[in-house]
Each structure stands twice: as C-alpha cells, then as structure tokens.
Amino acid sequence: MTHFQDDKAVSADRGHLLTEQPNPKSTALDLLDTAELVQLFVEEDRQPQYAVAAASDAISAAVDGIASRLKAGGRLFYLGAGTSGRLGVLDAAECPPTFCSDPEMVQGVLAGGASALLRSSEGLEDLEAAGLEDLDQRGFNSGDCLVGIAAGGTTPYVRGGLRHARDIGALAIAMACVPSDQAPLPCDIDIRLLTGPELLTGSTRLKAGTATKMALNIMSTAVMVRLGKVFGNRMVDVSARNSKLVDRSLRILQDLAAVERERGLALLDEADGSVKLALLIAAGDLQPGAARELLQKHNGKLREVLDRLGLNLAQS
C-alpha cells in the first residue's frame, strides 16, 4: 500500500481528529470503582491489536522498503516528538543489543534531543524546520529511510522531516493514528493505526502509543529477519558480551547445534563472542577465518551458507 500524497494544509481545529475526540465509553471515568476502571482499560486495549492488523499491508511494504535500503548501506531513522518520538528512540536503542546491529543503522531522532526523553519539550514539535535540521545533523541522505511518527498526524516537526525525505529521494514512511483524510502526511508509505478515541481524551500515550510500539516492534524485527540476523526464531547475531548473553548464547548453541556447555564456551571464544559464527564453525568444523569469509560472502545469512555447503544444524 503505497501512497503519494499532496501536502495539504491541516485544520487548526484539532478537535476533529480521531485521537482528540472523547470516548463515549469513559464519560464517567472518575466515577468508576477501581475494578471497573481497570476492566475498562483492559477491554479497550484490545483495539491496538486490531489497528495494527488492519495496517499489515502498509507495514509489510515498509519492511520490504527499509530492508532493501539497509542492504544497500542505508540507515533507518525514526522521527517524532513527545511519546511518539520516545517510542522511536526506544525501538532504535533496542536494535544493537537484540541484533548486534551497528548503532548507526537504526537511529531515533526526538524533538528536543536526549533531554526530552525525561522532560517534556513539546514546544519544539511546532517547528517544522527543526525536523529537517535534526536529520541534516545526522547526515540523512537519499539512501536512507525515515519513519515519521505522529499519533495525531499534525506534528510540524514530523511533517517537515517527511517532506524533506521525499524531496531528496529518501524513503518516507508516515505512522499516525488518525485517518489520512483527517491529517494527510507527505510520504511514500502511509501506516495508519486507527485505535479510536482514548479513554482519557487526547492522551495518545495510551492506545495510540501501544499500537505504535507494536507496529515498531514488528517492523524492526521483520527488517532484521530480512537482513539475516535471525535463524529460525533465534537471535543468532547476538554477541556474548556479558553473563546474561553468554548464557543465552550457550542455550542457542545447545538447541540449534547440540553443543554442550564446555564446547560452546570454546566455540564462542574462537568466534570472538559471535553466536552466528560459532554455529557455522560447529556445523562445518570450519576454521574461524574461513567461516567468517563465508558469512561475509553471503551477507551474514547463516542459512544461505549452510545450504551452499550442504550442512545442517541439529535443529534446523
């Protein structure tokens, strides 16, 4: 689902936006007892899953577009303000420890910078030029991808960044929680997570934030799968750099290659902590240098190397 939209003026009346409308289910929110209050939130929090499911075609298009650019050396940027921006920063920050990706590969850009993670700086989201400037400071270019996140779809900071991305030929992906006719955004791929009015009117850290987090989880994980950083359902690009990750790495080696702990520790030592490299060494009884060259030749995709050599892991 690809859209090339005109940059129409957004109404100054935010009351028409889906995310700003009052929810009829919560008109007496302050009168509910605690059990009723919690149950209402539990029931309403089913909506984010439905919203993400309805946007699956657009999310799939985004995954393929991002993966293609990252394979060619591009980078992925999340751009947002407030809760939307913080969710982007969180997803970006989780990629290196989960997938051993270069911290430059996925970056979160938040209006107001690092200080805005802990203290609101919402005035900065009204500066359209600021989004462009923050991207420029990171060397954003035509080979990169931008996911502009704005729950209400009207944030000037995000709109400016998306417009800039399209102007220079980068991949521009919009993510919002209102219909496109309420708040059109300049983009190539338009992801709309329609979670409806919040129980606490206008508080998009609730359902809208949950749906955004779900969509980002899916997007970044699926991209890393496409990049070969996953084998089966295991994070084989994990690097054993602390005790927790050593234990996880040893479990992966045990489960996928039937390698016992002592042998696993020796393999990790040979592979400089790389689980993927250790698995290939174990499967083919290869020297580390030869195994590393094979992985590089096949863009880090372990399954491709195993298939090329006619090898199998114990649980592949």
Phi and psi in degrees as GROMACS dihedral restraints (atoms count N, CA, C in turn):
[ dihedral_restraints ]
;  ai    aj    ak    al  type     phi  dphi    fc
    3     4     5     6     1  -111.6    20    10
    4     5     6     7     1   134.6    20    10
    6     7     8     9     1  -127.2    20    10
    7     8     9    10     1   137.7    20    10
    9    10    11    12     1  -117.1    20    10
   10    11    12    13     1   100.6    20    10
   12    13    14    15     1  -105.5    20    10
   13    14    15    16     1   147.3    20    10
   15    16    17    18     1   -73.5    20    10
   16    17    18    19     1   149.8    20    10
   18    19    20    21     1   -85.6    20    10
   19    20    21    22     1    80.1    20    10
   21    22    23    24     1   -78.0    20    10
   22    23    24    25     1   156.1    20    10
   24    25    26    27     1   -68.2    20    10
   25    26    27    28     1   138.5    20    10
   27    28    29    30     1   -93.9    20    10
   28    29    30    31     1   135.6    20    10
   30    31    32    33     1   -59.0    20    10
   31    32    33    34     1   139.9    20    10
   33    34    35    36     1   -71.6    20    10
   34    35    36    37     1   -16.8    20    10
   36    37    38    39     1   -85.8    20    10
   37    38    39    40     1    97.5    20    10
   39    40    41    42     1   -72.5    20    10
   40    41    42    43     1   -12.2    20    10
   42    43    44    45     1   -62.4    20    10
   43    44    45    46     1   -21.2    20    10
   45    46    47    48     1   -79.2    20    10
   46    47    48    49     1   -15.7    20    10
   48    49    50    51     1   -68.5    20    10
   49    50    51    52     1   141.4    20    10
   51    52    53    54     1   -56.7    20    10
   52    53    54    55     1   -38.7    20    10
   54    55    56    57     1   -73.0    20    10
   55    56    57    58     1   -13.5    20    10
   57    58    59    60     1  -102.7    20    10
   58    59    60    61     1    -6.8    20    10
   60    61    62    63     1   -78.5    20    10
   61    62    63    64     1   147.6    20    10
   63    64    65    66     1   -71.5    20    10
   64    65    66    67     1   144.7    20    10
   66    67    68    69     1   -92.0    20    10
   67    68    69    70     1   119.8    20    10
   69    70    71    72     1   -63.2    20    10
   70    71    72    73     1   -17.8    20    10
   72    73    74    75     1   -75.6    20    10
   73    74    75    76     1   -15.8    20    10
   75    76    77    78     1  -122.0    20    10
   76    77    78    79     1    27.2    20    10
   78    79    80    81     1   -65.8    20    10
   79    80    81    82     1   -21.0    20    10
   81    82    83    84     1  -117.7    20    10
   82    83    84    85     1    38.6    20    10
   84    85    86    87     1   -55.6    20    10
   85    86    87    88     1   -40.8    20    10
   87    88    89    90     1   -76.2    20    10
   88    89    90    91     1    -7.7    20    10
   90    91    92    93     1   -98.4    20    10
   91    92    93    94     1    -9.3    20    10
   93    94    95    96     1   -75.6    20    10
   94    95    96    97     1   146.6    20    10
   96    97    98    99     1   -76.4    20    10
   97    98    99   100     1   170.9    20    10
   99   100   101   102     1   -60.1    20    10
  100   101   102   103     1   -43.9    20    10
  102   103   104   105     1   -62.4    20    10
  103   104   105   106     1   -41.9    20    10
  105   106   107   108     1   -66.0    20    10
  106   107   108   109     1   -39.3    20    10
  108   109   110   111     1   -61.8    20    10
  109   110   111   112     1   -49.0    20    10
  111   112   113   114     1   -63.9    20    10
  112   113   114   115     1   -42.6    20    10
  114   115   116   117     1   -62.8    20    10
  115   116   117   118     1   -37.8    20    10
  117   118   119   120     1   -62.4    20    10
  118   119   120   121     1   -43.6    20    10
  120   121   122   123     1   -65.0    20    10
  121   122   123   124     1   -40.3    20    10
  123   124   125   126     1   -59.7    20    10
  124   125   126   127     1   -45.0    20    10
  126   127   128   129     1   -67.0    20    10
  127   128   129   130     1   -42.8    20    10
  129   130   131   132     1   -69.8    20    10
  130   131   132   133     1   -27.6    20    10
  132   133   134   135     1   -76.7    20    10
  133   134   135   136     1     7.6    20    10
  135   136   137   138     1   -78.7    20    10
  136   137   138   139     1   -22.9    20    10
  138   139   140   141     1   -61.6    20    10
  139   140   141   142     1   -38.3    20    10
  141   142   143   144     1   -57.1    20    10
  142   143   144   145     1   -37.9    20    10
  144   145   146   147     1   -65.0    20    10
  145   146   147   148     1   -41.9    20    10
  147   148   149   150     1   -63.4    20    10
  148   149   150   151     1   -39.8    20    10
  150   151   152   153     1   -64.6    20    10
  151   152   153   154     1   -43.0    20    10
  153   154   155   156     1   -66.3    20    10
  154   155   156   157     1   -40.9    20    10
  156   157   158   159     1   -60.6    20    10
  157   158   159   160     1   -40.3    20    10
  159   160   161   162     1   -67.6    20    10
  160   161   162   163     1   -22.7    20    10
  162   163   164   165     1   -99.2    20    10
  163   164   165   166     1    14.2    20    10
  165   166   167   168     1   -62.7    20    10
  166   167   168   169     1   -34.4    20    10
  168   169   170   171     1   -64.6    20    10
  169   170   171   172     1   -44.5    20    10
  171   172   173   174     1   -67.2    20    10
  172   173   174   175     1   -39.2    20    10
  174   175   176   177     1   -63.8    20    10
  175   176   177   178     1   -41.2    20    10
  177   178   179   180     1   -61.9    20    10
  178   179   180   181     1   -42.9    20    10
  180   181   182   183     1   -62.2    20    10
  181   182   183   184     1   -38.9    20    10
  183   184   185   186     1   -65.3    20    10
  184   185   186   187     1   -42.6    20    10
  186   187   188   189     1   -58.8    20    10
  187   188   189   190     1   -48.4    20    10
  189   190   191   192     1   -64.5    20    10
  190   191   192   193     1   -41.3    20    10
  192   193   194   195     1   -65.5    20    10
  193   194   195   196     1   -43.0    20    10
  195   196   197   198     1   -66.6    20    10
  196   197   198   199     1   -46.8    20    10
  198   199   200   201     1   -59.0    20    10
  199   200   201   202     1   -41.4    20    10
  201   202   203   204     1   -60.5    20    10
  202   203   204   205     1   -43.0    20    10
  204   205   206   207     1   -73.0    20    10
  205   206   207   208     1   -37.6    20    10
  207   208   209   210     1   -67.0    20    10
  208   209   210   211     1   -35.9    20    10
  210   211   212   213     1   -61.8    20    10
  211   212   213   214     1   -30.7    20    10
  213   214   215   216     1   -88.5    20    10
  214   215   216   217     1     6.8    20    10
  216   217   218   219     1    99.8    20    10
  217   218   219   220     1     3.3    20    10
  219   220   221   222     1   -77.0    20    10
  220   221   222   223     1   178.4    20    10
  222   223   224   225     1  -129.1    20    10
  223   224   225   226     1   162.0    20    10
  225   226   227   228     1  -112.8    20    10
  226   227   228   229     1   128.0    20    10
  228   229   230   231     1  -118.9    20    10
  229   230   231   232     1   134.3    20    10
  231   232   233   234     1  -102.1    20    10
  232   233   234   235     1   132.8    20    10
  234   235   236   237     1  -127.3    20    10
  235   236   237   238     1   128.5    20    10
  237   238   239   240     1  -169.9    20    10
  238   239   240   241     1   174.4    20    10
  240   241   242   243     1  -126.1    20    10
  241   242   243   244     1   153.9    20    10
  243   244   245   246     1    59.4    20    10
  244   245   246   247     1  -140.6    20    10
  246   247   248   249     1   -57.9    20    10
  247   248   249   250     1   -43.0    20    10
  249   250   251   252     1   -59.2    20    10
  250   251   252   253     1   -44.6    20    10
  252   253   254   255     1   -67.1    20    10
  253   254   255   256     1   -39.1    20    10
  255   256   257   258     1   -64.3    20    10
  256   257   258   259     1   -37.2    20    10
  258   259   260   261     1   -65.1    20    10
  259   260   261   262     1   -37.2    20    10
  261   262   263   264     1   -65.0    20    10
  262   263   264   265     1   -43.9    20    10
  264   265   266   267     1   -61.4    20    10
  265   266   267   268     1   -41.8    20    10
  267   268   269   270     1   -61.2    20    10
  268   269   270   271     1   -46.4    20    10
  270   271   272   273     1   -64.4    20    10
  271   272   273   274     1   -41.1    20    10
  273   274   275   276     1   -63.1    20    10
  274   275   276   277     1   -42.1    20    10
  276   277   278   279     1   -67.0    20    10
  277   278   279   280     1   -25.4    20    10
  279   280   281   282     1   -84.8    20    10
  280   281   282   283     1   -12.6    20    10
  282   283   284   285     1   -68.4    20    10
  283   284   285   286     1   -47.4    20    10
  285   286   287   288     1   -59.5    20    10
  286   287   288   289     1   -46.6    20    10
  288   289   290   291     1   -70.8    20    10
  289   290   291   292     1   -27.0    20    10
  291   292   293   294     1   -82.0    20    10
  292   293   294   295     1   -40.9    20    10
  294   295   296   297     1  -119.8    20    10
  295   296   297   298     1     5.8    20    10
  297   298   299   300     1    55.1    20    10
  298   299   300   301     1    35.3    20    10
  300   301   302   303     1   -84.2    20    10
  301   302   303   304     1   154.2    20    10
  303   304   305   306     1   -61.5    20    10
  304   305   306   307     1   131.3    20    10
  306   307   308   309     1   -56.5    20    10
  307   308   309   310     1   -22.1    20    10
  309   310   311   312     1   -77.3    20    10
  310   311   312   313     1   -18.2    20    10
  312   313   314   315     1   -67.5    20    10
  313   314   315   316     1   -44.0    20    10
  315   316   317   318     1  -124.5    20    10
  316   317   318   319     1   122.2    20    10
  318   319   320   321     1  -129.9    20    10
  319   320   321   322     1   140.1    20    10
  321   322   323   324     1  -102.3    20    10
  322   323   324   325     1   130.1    20    10
  324   325   326   327     1  -118.2    20    10
  325   326   327   328     1   117.3    20    10
  327   328   329   330     1  -114.6    20    10
  328   329   330   331     1   132.1    20    10
  330   331   332   333     1   -57.6    20    10
  331   332   333   334     1   123.8    20    10
  333   334   335   336     1    96.5    20    10
  334   335   336   337     1    -7.2    20    10
  336   337   338   339     1    72.8    20    10
  337   338   339   340     1  -161.6    20    10
  339   340   341   342     1   -59.4    20    10
  340   341   342   343     1   -35.7    20    10
  342   343   344   345     1   -63.8    20    10
  343   344   345   346     1   -25.2    20    10
  345   346   347   348     1   -74.9    20    10
  346   347   348   349     1    -9.7    20    10
  348   349   350   351     1   -65.3    20    10
  349   350   351   352     1   -34.2    20    10
  351   352   353   354     1  -108.4    20    10
  352   353   354   355     1   -24.0    20    10
  354   355   356   357     1  -132.6    20    10
  355   356   357   358     1   129.0    20    10
  357   358   359   360     1   -59.3    20    10
  358   359   360   361     1   138.0    20    10
  360   361   362   363     1  -137.2    20    10
  361   362   363   364     1    51.4    20    10
  363   364   365   366     1   -65.7    20    10
  364   365   366   367     1   -20.7    20    10
  366   367   368   369     1   -61.5    20    10
  367   368   369   370     1   -28.1    20    10
  369   370   371   372     1   -70.3    20    10
  370   371   372   373     1   -20.5    20    10
  372   373   374   375     1   -70.4    20    10
  373   374   375   376     1   -15.1    20    10
  375   376   377   378     1   -82.7    20    10
  376   377   378   379     1    -3.1    20    10
  378   379   380   381     1   -97.7    20    10
  379   380   381   382     1   102.1    20    10
  381   382   383   384     1   -63.1    20    10
  382   383   384   385     1   -37.8    20    10
  384   385   386   387     1   -68.7    20    10
  385   386   387   388     1   -21.8    20    10
  387   388   389   390     1   -66.7    20    10
  388   389   390   391     1   -34.7    20    10
  390   391   392   393     1   -62.7    20    10
  391   392   393   394     1   -45.8    20    10
  393   394   395   396     1   -60.6    20    10
  394   395   396   397     1   -45.3    20    10
  396   397   398   399     1   -63.9    20    10
  397   398   399   400     1   -41.5    20    10
  399   400   401   402     1   -65.4    20    10
  400   401   402   403     1   -36.0    20    10
  402   403   404   405     1   -68.5    20    10
  403   404   405   406     1   -42.8    20    10
  405   406   407   408     1   -59.0    20    10
  406   407   408   409     1   -37.6    20    10
  408   409   410   411     1   -62.8    20    10
  409   410   411   412     1   -22.6    20    10
  411   412   413   414     1  -100.5    20    10
  412   413   414   415     1     9.2    20    10
  414   415   416   417     1    72.4    20    10
  415   416   417   418     1    26.6    20    10
  417   418   419   420     1   -56.8    20    10
  418   419   420   421     1   132.2    20    10
  420   421   422   423     1  -141.6    20    10
  421   422   423   424     1  -177.5    20    10
  423   424   425   426     1   -65.6    20    10
  424   425   426   427     1   -19.5    20    10
  426   427   428   429     1   -85.4    20    10
  427   428   429   430     1    -3.2    20    10
  429   430   431   432     1   -94.9    20    10
  430   431   432   433     1   175.5    20    10
  432   433   434   435     1  -123.9    20    10
  433   434   435   436     1   143.6    20    10
  435   436   437   438     1  -126.2    20    10
  436   437   438   439     1   128.3    20    10
  438   439   440   441     1  -108.0    20    10
  439   440   441   442     1   107.2    20    10
  441   442   443   444     1   -90.5    20    10
  442   443   444   445     1   118.1    20    10
  444   445   446   447     1  -108.5    20    10
  445   446   447   448     1   120.4    20    10
  447   448   449   450     1  -149.2    20    10
  448   449   450   451     1   105.3    20    10
  450   451   452   453     1   -52.7    20    10
  451   452   453   454     1   -47.2    20    10
  453   454   455   456     1   -86.0    20    10
  454   455   456   457     1    -7.0    20    10
  456   457   458   459     1    75.0    20    10
  457   458   459   460     1     7.0    20    10
  459   460   461   462     1  -116.9    20    10
  460   461   462   463     1    -0.3    20    10
  462   463   464   465     1   -62.2    20    10
  463   464   465   466     1   114.6    20    10
  465   466   467   468     1   -57.5    20    10
  466   467   468   469     1   -38.2    20    10
  468   469   470   471     1   -55.6    20    10
  469   470   471   472     1   -43.5    20    10
  471   472   473   474     1   -76.3    20    10
  472   473   474   475     1   -42.2    20    10
  474   475   476   477     1   -59.0    20    10
  475   476   477   478     1   -41.6    20    10
  477   478   479   480     1   -64.0    20    10
  478   479   480   481     1   -40.2    20    10
  480   481   482   483     1   -65.4    20    10
  481   482   483   484     1   -43.6    20    10
  483   484   485   486     1   -64.8    20    10
  484   485   486   487     1   -41.8    20    10
  486   487   488   489     1   -61.7    20    10
  487   488   489   490     1   -42.7    20    10
  489   490   491   492     1   -62.2    20    10
  490   491   492   493     1   -42.8    20    10
  492   493   494   495     1   -58.9    20    10
  493   494   495   496     1   -44.2    20    10
  495   496   497   498     1   -68.0    20    10
  496   497   498   499     1   -37.9    20    10
  498   499   500   501     1   -61.9    20    10
  499   500   501   502     1   -34.3    20    10
  501   502   503   504     1   -97.4    20    10
  502   503   504   505     1    -0.6    20    10
  504   505   506   507     1    89.5    20    10
  505   506   507   508     1    11.6    20    10
  507   508   509   510     1   -75.7    20    10
  508   509   510   511     1   164.6    20    10
  510   511   512   513     1   -80.3    20    10
  511   512   513   514     1   118.9    20    10
  513   514   515   516     1  -106.8    20    10
  514   515   516   517     1   117.1    20    10
  516   517   518   519     1  -119.2    20    10
  517   518   519   520     1   125.3    20    10
  519   520   521   522     1  -100.2    20    10
  520   521   522   523     1   143.3    20    10
  522   523   524   525     1  -133.9    20    10
  523   524   525   526     1   115.9    20    10
  525   526   527   528     1  -144.3    20    10
  526   527   528   529     1   167.6    20    10
  528   529   530   531     1  -116.9    20    10
  529   530   531   532     1    24.7    20    10
  531   532   533   534     1  -128.7    20    10
  532   533   534   535     1   155.2    20    10
  534   535   536   537     1   -60.7    20    10
  535   536   537   538     1   151.1    20    10
  537   538   539   540     1   -64.9    20    10
  538   539   540   541     1   -26.6    20    10
  540   541   542   543     1   -74.7    20    10
  541   542   543   544     1   -19.3    20    10
  543   544   545   546     1   -81.2    20    10
  544   545   546   547     1   -35.0    20    10
  546   547   548   549     1  -149.5    20    10
  547   548   549   550     1    81.3    20    10
  549   550   551   552     1   -65.4    20    10
  550   551   552   553     1   144.1    20    10
  552   553   554   555     1  -126.8    20    10
  553   554   555   556     1   142.1    20    10
  555   556   557   558     1   -70.7    20    10
  556   557   558   559     1   113.6    20    10
  558   559   560   561     1  -161.4    20    10
  559   560   561   562     1   166.0    20    10
  561   562   563   564     1   -96.0    20    10
  562   563   564   565     1   -35.6    20    10
  564   565   566   567     1  -128.8    20    10
  565   566   567   568     1   129.4    20    10
  567   568   569   570     1  -115.1    20    10
  568   569   570   571     1   110.2    20    10
  570   571   572   573     1  -102.6    20    10
  571   572   573   574     1   117.1    20    10
  573   574   575   576     1  -116.8    20    10
  574   575   576   577     1   117.2    20    10
  576   577   578   579     1  -106.1    20    10
  577   578   579   580     1    91.4    20    10
  579   580   581   582     1   -89.3    20    10
  580   581   582   583     1    87.9    20    10
  582   583   584   585     1   -90.6    20    10
  583   584   585   586     1    -9.3    20    10
  585   586   587   588     1    84.0    20    10
  586   587   588   589     1   178.9    20    10
  588   589   590   591     1   -60.7    20    10
  589   590   591   592     1   144.6    20    10
  591   592   593   594     1   -79.6    20    10
  592   593   594   595     1   152.1    20    10
  594   595   596   597     1   -61.6    20    10
  595   596   597   598     1   -36.4    20    10
  597   598   599   600     1  -102.1    20    10
  598   599   600   601     1   105.1    20    10
  600   601   602   603     1   -50.4    20    10
  601   602   603   604     1   122.5    20    10
  603   604   605   606     1    83.1    20    10
  604   605   606   607     1    -2.7    20    10
  606   607   608   609     1   -87.2    20    10
  607   608   609   610     1    84.3    20    10
  609   610   611   612     1   -75.9    20    10
  610   611   612   613     1     3.6    20    10
  612   613   614   615     1   -73.8    20    10
  613   614   615   616     1    -8.7    20    10
  615   616   617   618     1   -87.2    20    10
  616   617   618   619     1  -111.5    20    10
  618   619   620   621     1   -60.0    20    10
  619   620   621   622     1   -43.0    20    10
  621   622   623   624     1   -62.0    20    10
  622   623   624   625     1   -42.4    20    10
  624   625   626   627     1   -64.8    20    10
  625   626   627   628     1   -39.5    20    10
  627   628   629   630     1   -63.8    20    10
  628   629   630   631     1   -45.3    20    10
  630   631   632   633     1   -63.6    20    10
  631   632   633   634     1   -39.8    20    10
  633   634   635   636     1   -62.8    20    10
  634   635   636   637     1   -46.0    20    10
  636   637   638   639     1   -59.9    20    10
  637   638   639   640     1   -43.2    20    10
  639   640   641   642     1   -60.4    20    10
  640   641   642   643     1   -46.2    20    10
  642   643   644   645     1   -64.7    20    10
  643   644   645   646     1   -40.6    20    10
  645   646   647   648     1   -66.5    20    10
  646   647   648   649     1   -40.3    20    10
  648   649   650   651     1   -55.8    20    10
  649   650   651   652     1   -49.3    20    10
  651   652   653   654     1   -63.1    20    10
  652   653   654   655     1   -47.0    20    10
  654   655   656   657     1   -61.8    20    10
  655   656   657   658     1   -53.4    20    10
  657   658   659   660     1   -67.6    20    10
  658   659   660   661     1   -38.8    20    10
  660   661   662   663     1   -66.1    20    10
  661   662   663   664     1   -44.6    20    10
  663   664   665   666     1   -63.7    20    10
  664   665   666   667     1   -38.5    20    10
  666   667   668   669     1   -61.0    20    10
  667   668   669   670     1   -44.4    20    10
  669   670   671   672     1   -66.9    20    10
  670   671   672   673     1   -32.4    20    10
  672   673   674   675     1   -62.1    20    10
  673   674   675   676     1   -46.5    20    10
  675   676   677   678     1   -61.7    20    10
  676   677   678   679     1   -28.1    20    10
  678   679   680   681     1   -85.8    20    10
  679   680   681   682     1     1.2    20    10
  681   682   683   684     1    85.6    20    10
  682   683   684   685     1    18.1    20    10
  684   685   686   687     1   -90.6    20    10
  685   686   687   688     1     5.9    20    10
  687   688   689   690     1  -132.9    20    10
  688   689   690   691     1   139.5    20    10
  690   691   692   693     1  -123.6    20    10
  691   692   693   694     1   118.4    20    10
  693   694   695   696     1    64.1    20    10
  694   695   696   697     1  -121.2    20    10
  696   697   698   699     1  -118.4    20    10
  697   698   699   700     1    28.2    20    10
  699   700   701   702     1  -110.0    20    10
  700   701   702   703     1   144.5    20    10
  702   703   704   705     1   -83.5    20    10
  703   704   705   706     1    75.2    20    10
  705   706   707   708     1   -74.6    20    10
  706   707   708   709     1    -8.8    20    10
  708   709   710   711     1   -90.3    20    10
  709   710   711   712     1    10.2    20    10
  711   712   713   714     1   -65.4    20    10
  712   713   714   715     1   146.4    20    10
  714   715   716   717     1  -117.3    20    10
  715   716   717   718     1   125.5    20    10
  717   718   719   720     1   -76.3    20    10
  718   719   720   721     1    88.5    20    10
  720   721   722   723     1  -112.4    20    10
  721   722   723   724     1    -8.0    20    10
  723   724   725   726     1  -146.6    20    10
  724   725   726   727     1   176.3    20    10
  726   727   728   729     1   -63.2    20    10
  727   728   729   730     1   -38.3    20    10
  729   730   731   732     1   -63.2    20    10
  730   731   732   733     1   -44.5    20    10
  732   733   734   735     1   -72.4    20    10
  733   734   735   736     1   -30.6    20    10
  735   736   737   738     1   -63.4    20    10
  736   737   738   739     1   -45.2    20    10
  738   739   740   741     1   -62.0    20    10
  739   740   741   742     1   -43.0    20    10
  741   742   743   744     1   -63.8    20    10
  742   743   744   745     1   -42.2    20    10
  744   745   746   747     1   -62.3    20    10
  745   746   747   748     1   -42.0    20    10
  747   748   749   750     1   -65.6    20    10
  748   749   750   751     1   -36.7    20    10
  750   751   752   753     1   -65.8    20    10
  751   752   753   754     1   -39.1    20    10
  753   754   755   756     1   -64.0    20    10
  754   755   756   757     1   -44.9    20    10
  756   757   758   759     1   -62.8    20    10
  757   758   759   760     1   -38.2    20    10
  759   760   761   762     1   -66.7    20    10
  760   761   762   763     1   -47.2    20    10
  762   763   764   765     1   -72.3    20    10
  763   764   765   766     1   -38.3    20    10
  765   766   767   768     1   -92.0    20    10
  766   767   768   769     1   -29.2    20    10
  768   769   770   771     1  -126.4    20    10
  769   770   771   772     1     8.8    20    10
  771   772   773   774     1    53.9    20    10
  772   773   774   775     1    39.5    20    10
  774   775   776   777     1   -97.5    20    10
  775   776   777   778     1   125.8    20    10
  777   778   779   780     1   -74.4    20    10
  778   779   780   781     1   167.0    20    10
  780   781   782   783     1   -56.3    20    10
  781   782   783   784     1   -49.3    20    10
  783   784   785   786     1   -63.6    20    10
  784   785   786   787     1   -43.3    20    10
  786   787   788   789     1   -65.8    20    10
  787   788   789   790     1   -37.2    20    10
  789   790   791   792     1   -62.2    20    10
  790   791   792   793     1   -42.4    20    10
  792   793   794   795     1   -62.8    20    10
  793   794   795   796     1   -40.1    20    10
  795   796   797   798     1   -65.6    20    10
  796   797   798   799     1   -40.3    20    10
  798   799   800   801     1   -64.9    20    10
  799   800   801   802     1   -42.2    20    10
  801   802   803   804     1   -63.2    20    10
  802   803   804   805     1   -35.8    20    10
  804   805   806   807     1   -65.6    20    10
  805   806   807   808     1   -43.9    20    10
  807   808   809   810     1   -62.9    20    10
  808   809   810   811     1   -34.4    20    10
  810   811   812   813     1   -94.0    20    10
  811   812   813   814     1    12.4    20    10
  813   814   815   816     1    54.1    20    10
  814   815   816   817     1    36.3    20    10
  816   817   818   819     1    88.0    20    10
  817   818   819   820     1    -4.1    20    10
  819   820   821   822     1   -81.4    20    10
  820   821   822   823     1   117.1    20    10
  822   823   824   825     1   -67.0    20    10
  823   824   825   826     1   -42.2    20    10
  825   826   827   828     1   -59.7    20    10
  826   827   828   829     1   -44.8    20    10
  828   829   830   831     1   -66.3    20    10
  829   830   831   832     1   -40.1    20    10
  831   832   833   834     1   -62.5    20    10
  832   833   834   835     1   -39.6    20    10
  834   835   836   837     1   -63.2    20    10
  835   836   837   838     1   -42.3    20    10
  837   838   839   840     1   -67.7    20    10
  838   839   840   841     1   -40.5    20    10
  840   841   842   843     1   -60.4    20    10
  841   842   843   844     1   -43.9    20    10
  843   844   845   846     1   -65.6    20    10
  844   845   846   847     1   -41.0    20    10
  846   847   848   849     1   -69.0    20    10
  847   848   849   850     1   -37.9    20    10
  849   850   851   852     1  -112.3    20    10
  850   851   852   853     1     4.6    20    10
  852   853   854   855     1    50.9    20    10
  853   854   855   856     1    47.7    20    10
  855   856   857   858     1   -97.6    20    10
  856   857   858   859     1   158.7    20    10
  858   859   860   861     1   -76.6    20    10
  859   860   861   862     1   147.2    20    10
  861   862   863   864     1   -54.7    20    10
  862   863   864   865     1   -41.9    20    10
  864   865   866   867     1   -62.9    20    10
  865   866   867   868     1   -43.5    20    10
  867   868   869   870     1   -66.4    20    10
  868   869   870   871     1   -40.6    20    10
  870   871   872   873     1   -64.6    20    10
  871   872   873   874     1   -40.6    20    10
  873   874   875   876     1   -64.5    20    10
  874   875   876   877     1   -41.1    20    10
  876   877   878   879     1   -63.6    20    10
  877   878   879   880     1   -39.1    20    10
  879   880   881   882     1   -64.5    20    10
  880   881   882   883     1   -43.0    20    10
  882   883   884   885     1   -63.7    20    10
  883   884   885   886     1   -41.4    20    10
  885   886   887   888     1   -63.4    20    10
  886   887   888   889     1   -40.1    20    10
  888   889   890   891     1   -63.0    20    10
  889   890   891   892     1   -31.7    20    10
  891   892   893   894     1  -105.7    20    10
  892   893   894   895     1    27.9    20    10
  894   895   896   897     1    54.5    20    10
  895   896   897   898     1    35.7    20    10
  897   898   899   900     1    77.1    20    10
  898   899   900   901     1     9.7    20    10
  900   901   902   903     1   -92.0    20    10
  901   902   903   904     1   104.0    20    10
  903   904   905   906     1   -60.5    20    10
  904   905   906   907     1   -43.0    20    10
  906   907   908   909     1   -62.8    20    10
  907   908   909   910     1   -37.5    20    10
  909   910   911   912     1   -62.9    20    10
  910   911   912   913     1   -41.9    20    10
  912   913   914   915     1   -65.2    20    10
  913   914   915   916     1   -45.3    20    10
  915   916   917   918     1   -60.4    20    10
  916   917   918   919     1   -44.5    20    10
  918   919   920   921     1   -63.5    20    10
  919   920   921   922     1   -40.5    20    10
  921   922   923   924     1   -62.8    20    10
  922   923   924   925     1   -36.8    20    10
  924   925   926   927     1   -91.1    20    10
  925   926   927   928     1    -3.2    20    10
  927   928   929   930     1    68.9    20    10
  928   929   930   931     1    32.8    20    10
  930   931   932   933     1  -105.9    20    10
  931   932   933   934     1   158.0    20    10
  933   934   935   936     1  -136.3    20    10
  934   935   936   937     1   143.5    20    10
  936   937   938   939     1   -83.1    20    10
  937   938   939   940     1   161.9    20    10
  939   940   941   942     1   -58.5    20    10
  940   941   942   943     1   -34.8    20    10
  942   943   944   945     1  -118.7    20    10
  943   944   945   946     1    26.9    20    10
